[in-house]
Amino acid sequence: MNKKLHGNVLIDNSFIEAEIEFDQKIQLIRKIGPANSKLKRIIPGFIDLHIHGGGGSDFMEGLKSSSNIAKTHARFGTTSFLATTMTSPFNQLHHAFLGIQDTYIKREKNEARLLGVHLEGPFISTDKLGAQPDYVRKATLEEILKLHQIVPIKTITIAPEVFNHMDLIKDLTAMNIVVQVGHTNGSYEEGIKAINFGAKSFTHLFNAMSPFHHRQPGMVGAALACAEHAELIPDLLHVHPGAIKVALRSIPNLYFVTDATAATGMPDGEYKLGLQQVHKCLGGVRLKDGTLAGSALTMDQALRNLVSLGMSVEEASKRLSQIPAELIGITDRGIIKENFYSDLLILDEDLSLKEIYIEGDTL
């Protein structure tokens, strides 16, 4: 039997009073009239393209970690996501992909839908490791294809200026893998060249990339000048609110991710990020030397943070759901529309989650 929801539904980037009839997918939307201030808001589920872990687990651990991570992020409104790996030797990446495979093939109860993998490294610059361990090496199609056959790689972060990676961008793009420029010390000119070769996005904009200077614009300058897409971590620790506003004025399809670690959804303490030890304290996650190492951010908090900066709920939702879906070619999620999956969030007045539906199932 179909379920029904009634409220202020976000349709075509505007709230209207409507009733949704749905099971796994949305069967019917009955539009009633203008938004009614007495009703709760209904928005599409969040789509996070950059998650390393959550609930005390890290994807690099392999088996059993994926399900716990998927369930942890589902509690915070993430209804689909990409599992994100760390810079590691091939055998460890292979182990992680095998651990991710079961969750990719079959979504269990209370899990967010795993859409594929974001391969973040090891094809990056040693000059901009950030919190990545130094297992950097040259990218090869052979290695990428071996992993891609286990679980589809949807996005890949590379530094285009090292190891002749620039020449690989066209091949990866032809495979429908979204190339993201990141962990890079490349120049402005190299950033523009990467875009022209087919790179579509930038990984955690501003972080772990050559910064902007008015005589050397760097990779940040290339993104601000020419990028159509870039991801950014809106925990208000990684990027100053003013810089977020600069990016919003410059990059039409800026979207937001958590870069969440095992510390997400957990109390302060010690956790793993790949092979490294990280410490969660005061909302941040850091290496022993103080370097930010991913985050403990959740997507519902990202929504509230963005609204606190003056963004409308409508725009924040688009940048947390629709744009990420479109970037990786997902055509049945990210908006509320008939025949799309019933990934739905019900919000109260302070933007807290009241109900969560993933493919029609309530948590």
Beta strands, then each sheet from edge to edge (+ up, - down):
strand 1: 3-11
strand 2: 14-22
strand 3: 26-34
strand 4: 41-44
strand 5: 46-51
strand 6: 53-54
strand 7: 57-58
strand 8: 78-85
strand 9: 113-120
strand 10: 153-158
strand 11: 178-181
strand 12: 201-202
strand 13: 229-232
strand 14: 253-256
strand 15: 269-273
strand 16: 276-281
strand 17: 284-286
strand 18: 292-295
strand 19: 344-347
strand 20: 353-358
strand 21: 361-362
sheet 1: 3+ 2- 1+ 4+ 19- 20+ 21-
sheet 2: 5+ 8+ 9+ 10+ 11+ 12+
sheet 3: 6+ 7-
sheet 4: 13+ 14+
sheet 5: 15+ 16- 17+ 18-
end
